[in-house]
Amino acid sequence: MSSGKTNLKEKKYVNESRSYYFIIEGFLAIYFLVSIITTILFANRNFGFLPFHLFLFFGYAYIFWCSLRKFGSGVK
């Protein structure tokens, strides 16, 4: 460790490059939405995975929406 004072602006803690993982998250949200619709329409009273698919859909859709807002606003 050095004993000199360091400036916080000199340190880089955030990666400034944009990540395009939000596209994969969008596809996963669509996938789980389709699986929810398929379960509701074609499952013969077998709704065991429906709560998990709901959680996964809302989670991926929320992350996708937040990433889209961040990407659209120009924030790095």
C-alpha positions in Angstrom: 0.0 0.0 0.0 1.2 3.5 -0.8 1.0 6.2 1.8 0.1 9.0 -0.7 -3.3 10.5 -1.2 -5.3 9.1 -4.2 -7.9 10.9 -6.1 -11.2 9.0 -6.4 -11.6 10.2 -10.0 -8.4 8.4 -11.0 -9.9 5.1 -10.0 -12.2 3.3 -12.4 -14.7 1.1 -10.7 -17.3 1.0 -13.4 -16.8 -0.6 -16.9 -17.8 2.1 -19.4 -18.5 -0.2 -22.3 -22.1 -1.0 -23.1 -23.3 -4.6 -22.7 -25.6 -6.1 -25.2 -26.8 -8.9 -22.8 -30.1 -7.2 -22.6 -31.0 -8.7 -26.0 -30.6 -12.2 -24.5 -32.7 -11.1 -21.5 -35.4 -9.9 -23.9 -35.5 -13.3 -25.7 -35.6 -15.1 -22.3 -38.5 -12.9 -21.2 -40.4 -13.7 -24.5 -39.6 -17.4 -24.1 -41.0 -17.6 -20.6 -44.1 -15.6 -21.6 -44.7 -18.1 -24.4 -44.2 -21.0 -21.9 -46.8 -19.3 -19.5 -49.3 -19.0 -22.3 -48.7 -22.6 -23.5 -49.1 -23.8 -19.9 -52.4 -22.0 -19.5 -53.8 -23.1 -22.8 -52.6 -26.7 -23.1 -51.7 -28.0 -19.6 -54.2 -30.5 -18.3 -54.4 -29.1 -14.8 -50.7 -29.4 -14.4 -49.6 -26.0 -13.3 -46.6 -27.0 -11.2 -44.1 -24.9 -13.1 -46.3 -21.9 -13.6 -45.1 -19.9 -10.5 -41.5 -20.4 -11.6 -42.2 -19.3 -15.1 -44.0 -16.2 -13.8 -41.0 -15.3 -11.6 -38.6 -15.8 -14.5 -40.7 -13.9 -16.9 -41.2 -10.9 -14.6 -37.5 -10.9 -13.6 -36.1 -11.0 -17.2 -38.7 -8.6 -18.4 -37.8 -6.1 -15.6 -34.1 -6.4 -16.3 -34.7 -6.0 -20.0 -36.9 -2.9 -19.5 -34.3 -1.3 -17.2 -31.5 -2.1 -19.6 -33.5 -0.6 -22.5 -34.2 2.6 -20.6 -30.5 2.9 -19.7 -29.4 2.1 -23.2 -31.9 4.6 -24.7 -30.9 7.4 -22.4 -27.3 7.2 -23.5 -25.9 6.3 -20.1 -22.8 4.3 -20.3 
